[in-house]
Amino acid sequence: MKIALIQMDIAWESKKANYARAENFFRRAARESCDIIVFPEMFSTGFSMNISAIAEDERGETSRVLSELAKKYGLNVIAGFAAKKPGRKKLRNLAVAFDRKGSVIATYAKMHPFSFAKEDKYFSSGNTRVIFHIEGIPASVFICYDLRFPEIFRDIAGGVQAIFVLANWPGSRRDHWETLLKARAIENQCFVIGVNRTGKDGNGIMYPGASHVYDPMGNDICSGGPKEQFIACEIDPEEVTKVRCRFPFLDDMR
């Protein structure tokens, strides 16, 4: 299975610019025969708290754009964006997966808003983990700060072969990002695909890129540099089965 990790330098609160940039990446992913294309957390706006500028319905403009691009280029896609239900004051920080026909196959709301940056003041917490099948592979997805809470990864580990993590993780804590991604792969014996943004956002925060794919033994098999980048990575999901049979550590959980 071939995955395109899209390490975007997200245009601040500019959906149109980010849609156009995303389509360029879709075009390349299709040309390189990728199966899945993955974008960072809040790829269409950046990590903004400006509700009036970024709010939309969960099946609104961004969802429609992603669905149309998935159909147009015949790709599965996983991407993050902010949405708000009618009548609600707070947004939800979502990761949504679409199949090659443009149908939604999973919607996950970030369970741990980043209170250090006051995300919890503007975004409500999700309360449900998700497992979905993409290209026949059981998978799950989490968002950024969720990475610091290993218990939610452990809860779904036995049922998945790959876990995607979409992020706007700052450069000042890059070492934490890389260490935690690797740890989640080792302890859960599955592929962990971390897709982070790059560049500077509207708050002046710098992001390091440093997207990674770690295999079930914790080996770093694909990684990104500090700039906007298209990273193509091939994984063999059967490797998860082989590692878990050879080292049946998950069987000892209590």
One Martini backbone bead per residue (centre of mass of N, CA, C, O) as a GRO file, in nm:
protein
  254
    1MET     BB    1   0.096   0.037   0.023
    2LYS     BB    2   0.050   0.379  -0.084
    3ILE     BB    3   0.164   0.679   0.077
    4ALA     BB    4   0.074   1.027   0.102
    5LEU     BB    5   0.257   1.280   0.253
    6ILE     BB    6   0.138   1.613   0.346
    7GLN     BB    7   0.368   1.878   0.398
    8MET     BB    8   0.230   2.166   0.479
    9ASP     BB    9   0.210   2.516   0.400
   10ILE     BB   10  -0.026   2.681   0.550
   11ALA     BB   11  -0.270   2.894   0.476
   12TRP     BB   12  -0.401   3.147   0.652
   13GLU     BB   13  -0.737   3.129   0.644
   14SER     BB   14  -0.717   2.988   0.331
   15LYS     BB   15  -0.902   2.781   0.161
   16LYS     BB   16  -0.851   2.825  -0.140
   17ALA     BB   17  -0.543   2.792  -0.132
   18ASN     BB   18  -0.549   2.501  -0.006
   19TYR     BB   19  -0.710   2.360  -0.225
   20ALA     BB   20  -0.513   2.412  -0.457
   21ARG     BB   21  -0.273   2.272  -0.324
   22ALA     BB   22  -0.406   1.998  -0.285
   23GLU     BB   23  -0.451   1.929  -0.585
   24ASN     BB   24  -0.155   1.907  -0.659
   25PHE     BB   25  -0.112   1.659  -0.475
   26PHE     BB   26  -0.318   1.475  -0.600
   27ARG     BB   27  -0.193   1.464  -0.879
   28ARG     BB   28   0.072   1.333  -0.788
   29ALA     BB   29  -0.042   1.082  -0.645
   30ALA     BB   30  -0.171   0.965  -0.900
   31ARG     BB   31   0.089   0.955  -1.073
   32GLU     BB   32   0.227   0.762  -0.828
   33SER     BB   33   0.019   0.542  -0.729
   34CYS     BB   34  -0.150   0.606  -0.490
   35ASP     BB   35  -0.386   0.523  -0.229
   36ILE     BB   36  -0.307   0.750  -0.012
   37ILE     BB   37  -0.395   1.073   0.123
   38VAL     BB   38  -0.229   1.298   0.366
   39PHE     BB   39  -0.324   1.547   0.590
   40PRO     BB   40  -0.325   1.777   0.810
   41GLU     BB   41  -0.422   1.953   1.049
   42MET     BB   42  -0.610   2.194   0.943
   43PHE     BB   43  -0.540   2.237   0.623
   44SER     BB   44  -0.747   2.490   0.539
   45THR     BB   45  -0.633   2.711   0.797
   46GLY     BB   46  -0.513   2.625   1.039
   47PHE     BB   47  -0.449   2.686   1.393
   48SER     BB   48  -0.741   2.826   1.457
   49MET     BB   49  -0.982   3.042   1.664
   50ASN     BB   50  -1.149   3.172   1.422
   51ILE     BB   51  -1.464   3.105   1.384
   52SER     BB   52  -1.567   3.301   1.155
   53ALA     BB   53  -1.338   3.193   0.943
   54ILE     BB   54  -1.367   2.848   0.982
   55ALA     BB   55  -1.650   2.779   0.994
   56GLU     BB   56  -1.841   2.471   0.933
   57ASP     BB   57  -1.979   2.217   0.808
   58GLU     BB   58  -1.913   1.883   0.807
   59ARG     BB   59  -2.066   1.894   0.499
   60GLY     BB   60  -1.917   2.112   0.359
   61GLU     BB   61  -1.686   2.251   0.169
   62THR     BB   62  -1.441   2.071   0.247
   63SER     BB   63  -1.582   1.803   0.210
   64ARG     BB   64  -1.655   1.844  -0.090
   65VAL     BB   65  -1.371   1.881  -0.198
   66LEU     BB   66  -1.256   1.608  -0.106
   67SER     BB   67  -1.460   1.431  -0.252
   68GLU     BB   68  -1.399   1.533  -0.542
   69LEU     BB   69  -1.094   1.462  -0.540
   70ALA     BB   70  -1.120   1.163  -0.487
   71LYS     BB   71  -1.280   1.106  -0.749
   72LYS     BB   72  -1.098   1.239  -0.965
   73TYR     BB   73  -0.822   1.063  -0.855
   74GLY     BB   74  -0.872   0.789  -0.701
   75LEU     BB   75  -0.858   0.855  -0.377
   76ASN     BB   76  -0.769   0.826  -0.071
   77VAL     BB   77  -0.860   1.031   0.226
   78ILE     BB   78  -0.691   1.226   0.489
   79ALA     BB   79  -0.831   1.499   0.688
   80GLY     BB   80  -0.818   1.824   0.842
   81PHE     BB   81  -1.092   2.005   1.013
   82ALA     BB   82  -1.320   2.259   1.086
   83ALA     BB   83  -1.635   2.231   1.276
   84LYS     BB   84  -2.001   2.312   1.300
   85LYS     BB   85  -2.283   2.280   1.462
   86PRO     BB   86  -2.586   2.366   1.482
   87GLY     BB   87  -2.607   2.566   1.782
   88ARG     BB   88  -2.306   2.571   1.831
   89LYS     BB   89  -2.022   2.728   1.969
   90LYS     BB   90  -1.835   2.499   1.911
   91LEU     BB   91  -1.595   2.330   1.774
   92ARG     BB   92  -1.448   2.073   1.561
   93ASN     BB   93  -1.169   1.859   1.542
   94LEU     BB   94  -1.112   1.699   1.237
   95ALA     BB   95  -1.110   1.363   1.095
   96VAL     BB   96  -1.140   1.264   0.749
   97ALA     BB   97  -1.254   0.986   0.556
   98PHE     BB   98  -1.207   0.884   0.212
   99ASP     BB   99  -1.282   0.735  -0.064
  100ARG     BB  100  -1.251   0.693  -0.410
  101LYS     BB  101  -1.572   0.795  -0.429
  102GLY     BB  102  -1.615   1.019  -0.181
  103SER     BB  103  -1.680   0.866   0.072
  104VAL     BB  104  -1.752   0.852   0.396
  105ILE     BB  105  -1.571   0.637   0.648
  106ALA     BB  106  -1.470   0.870   0.861
  107THR     BB  107  -1.516   1.033   1.192
  108TYR     BB  108  -1.300   1.245   1.389
  109ALA     BB  109  -1.272   1.380   1.719
  110LYS     BB  110  -1.083   1.545   1.913
  111MET     BB  111  -1.022   1.450   2.249
  112HIS     BB  112  -0.764   1.670   2.299
  113PRO     BB  113  -0.758   1.966   2.367
  114PHE     BB  114  -0.522   2.238   2.366
  115SER     BB  115  -0.503   2.412   2.654
  116PHE     BB  116  -0.231   2.565   2.632
  117ALA     BB  117  -0.385   2.718   2.364
  118LYS     BB  118  -0.707   2.726   2.413
  119GLU     BB  119  -0.880   2.512   2.253
  120ASP     BB  120  -1.109   2.451   2.471
  121LYS     BB  121  -1.262   2.734   2.421
  122TYR     BB  122  -1.340   2.644   2.094
  123PHE     BB  123  -1.330   2.326   2.147
  124SER     BB  124  -1.461   2.026   2.148
  125SER     BB  125  -1.479   1.707   2.268
  126GLY     BB  126  -1.423   1.407   2.191
  127ASN     BB  127  -1.555   1.041   2.257
  128THR     BB  128  -1.451   0.875   1.989
  129ARG     BB  129  -1.329   0.611   1.854
  130VAL     BB  130  -1.180   0.482   1.545
  131ILE     BB  131  -1.266   0.226   1.300
  132PHE     BB  132  -1.136   0.155   0.972
  133HIS     BB  133  -1.150   0.088   0.619
  134ILE     BB  134  -0.852   0.101   0.404
  135GLU     BB  135  -0.786  -0.094   0.160
  136GLY     BB  136  -0.866  -0.331   0.378
  137ILE     BB  137  -0.753  -0.168   0.626
  138PRO     BB  138  -0.720  -0.144   0.955
  139ALA     BB  139  -0.793   0.177   1.112
  140SER     BB  140  -0.674   0.491   1.253
  141VAL     BB  141  -0.732   0.823   1.416
  142PHE     BB  142  -0.544   1.114   1.514
  143ILE     BB  143  -0.475   1.437   1.699
  144CYS     BB  144  -0.190   1.540   1.800
  145TYR     BB  145  -0.230   1.568   2.134
  146ASP     BB  146  -0.320   1.267   2.152
  147LEU     BB  147  -0.024   1.148   2.159
  148ARG     BB  148  -0.007   1.191   2.490
  149PHE     BB  149  -0.238   0.942   2.494
  150PRO     BB  150  -0.193   0.604   2.503
  151GLU     BB  151  -0.474   0.480   2.578
  152ILE     BB  152  -0.622   0.530   2.300
  153PHE     BB  153  -0.436   0.347   2.138
  154ARG     BB  154  -0.471   0.084   2.301
  155ASP     BB  155  -0.780   0.042   2.254
  156ILE     BB  156  -0.721  -0.013   1.917
  157ALA     BB  157  -0.473  -0.190   1.845
  158GLY     BB  158  -0.595  -0.487   1.795
  159GLY     BB  159  -0.779  -0.361   1.532
  160VAL     BB  160  -0.503  -0.266   1.388
  161GLN     BB  161  -0.236  -0.162   1.138
  162ALA     BB  162  -0.307   0.156   1.139
  163ILE     BB  163  -0.194   0.492   1.241
  164PHE     BB  164  -0.311   0.817   1.225
  165VAL     BB  165  -0.140   1.148   1.249
  166LEU     BB  166  -0.257   1.471   1.282
  167ALA     BB  167  -0.067   1.792   1.251
  168ASN     BB  168   0.036   2.093   1.467
  169TRP     BB  169   0.362   2.069   1.543
  170PRO     BB  170   0.601   2.224   1.704
  171GLY     BB  171   0.942   2.285   1.697
  172SER     BB  172   0.992   2.300   2.015
  173ARG     BB  173   0.862   1.971   2.010
  174ARG     BB  174   0.988   1.762   1.811
  175ASP     BB  175   1.101   1.533   1.991
  176HIS     BB  176   0.827   1.443   2.098
  177TRP     BB  177   0.693   1.364   1.836
  178GLU     BB  178   0.898   1.140   1.752
  179THR     BB  179   0.895   0.972   2.013
  180LEU     BB  180   0.584   0.912   2.025
  181LEU     BB  181   0.547   0.776   1.757
  182LYS     BB  182   0.744   0.544   1.811
  183ALA     BB  183   0.608   0.438   2.068
  184ARG     BB  184   0.330   0.368   1.942
  185ALA     BB  185   0.447   0.153   1.752
  186ILE     BB  186   0.582  -0.038   1.953
  187GLU     BB  187   0.345  -0.090   2.166
  188ASN     BB  188   0.128  -0.162   1.907
  189GLN     BB  189   0.236  -0.305   1.655
  190CYS     BB  190   0.235  -0.066   1.426
  191PHE     BB  191   0.157   0.162   1.209
  192VAL     BB  192   0.284   0.507   1.207
  193ILE     BB  193   0.131   0.808   1.072
  194GLY     BB  194   0.291   1.125   1.057
  195VAL     BB  195   0.133   1.449   0.986
  196ASN     BB  196   0.297   1.755   0.934
  197ARG     BB  197   0.353   2.070   0.934
  198THR     BB  198   0.474   2.381   0.798
  199GLY     BB  199   0.602   2.670   0.890
  200LYS     BB  200   0.410   2.973   0.944
  201ASP     BB  201   0.176   3.112   1.132
  202GLY     BB  202  -0.047   3.366   1.244
  203ASN     BB  203   0.118   3.339   1.541
  204GLY     BB  204   0.437   3.265   1.477
  205ILE     BB  205   0.450   2.961   1.446
  206MET     BB  206   0.673   2.696   1.416
  207TYR     BB  207   0.718   2.427   1.179
  208PRO     BB  208   0.903   2.108   1.107
  209GLY     BB  209   0.747   1.875   1.013
  210ALA     BB  210   0.850   1.561   1.051
  211SER     BB  211   0.744   1.335   0.901
  212HIS     BB  212   0.624   0.989   0.968
  213VAL     BB  213   0.714   0.633   0.938
  214TYR     BB  214   0.637   0.363   1.149
  215ASP     BB  215   0.695   0.056   1.233
  216PRO     BB  216   0.627  -0.220   1.446
  217MET     BB  217   0.950  -0.174   1.549
  218GLY     BB  218   1.027   0.150   1.509
  219ASN     BB  219   1.100   0.209   1.226
  220ASP     BB  220   1.220   0.457   1.009
  221ILE     BB  221   1.091   0.460   0.672
  222CYS     BB  222   0.982   0.769   0.677
  223SER     BB  223   1.077   1.120   0.601
  224GLY     BB  224   1.079   1.463   0.677
  225GLY     BB  225   1.148   1.777   0.650
  226PRO     BB  226   1.112   2.139   0.693
  227LYS     BB  227   0.949   2.140   0.429
  228GLU     BB  228   0.757   2.133   0.186
  229GLN     BB  229   0.611   1.797   0.121
  230PHE     BB  230   0.633   1.497  -0.068
  231ILE     BB  231   0.554   1.168   0.070
  232ALA     BB  232   0.640   0.845  -0.028
  233CYS     BB  233   0.496   0.534   0.114
  234GLU     BB  234   0.560   0.193   0.167
  235ILE     BB  235   0.342  -0.067   0.291
  236ASP     BB  236   0.307  -0.379   0.489
  237PRO     BB  237   0.052  -0.502   0.674
  238GLU     BB  238   0.168  -0.797   0.727
  239GLU     BB  239   0.385  -0.708   0.931
  240VAL     BB  240   0.205  -0.701   1.176
  241THR     BB  241   0.144  -1.001   1.198
  242LYS     BB  242   0.437  -1.098   1.219
  243VAL     BB  243   0.517  -0.943   1.476
  244ARG     BB  244   0.283  -1.052   1.662
  245CYS     BB  245   0.371  -1.351   1.635
  246ARG     BB  246   0.667  -1.322   1.732
  247PHE     BB  247   0.554  -1.077   1.941
  248PRO     BB  248   0.297  -1.138   2.181
  249PHE     BB  249   0.243  -0.873   2.372
  250LEU     BB  250  -0.069  -0.808   2.359
  251ASP     BB  251  -0.160  -1.072   2.517
  252ASP     BB  252  -0.052  -0.935   2.810
  253MET     BB  253  -0.278  -0.768   2.863
  254ARG     BB  254  -0.479  -0.609   3.156
   0.00000   0.00000   0.00000
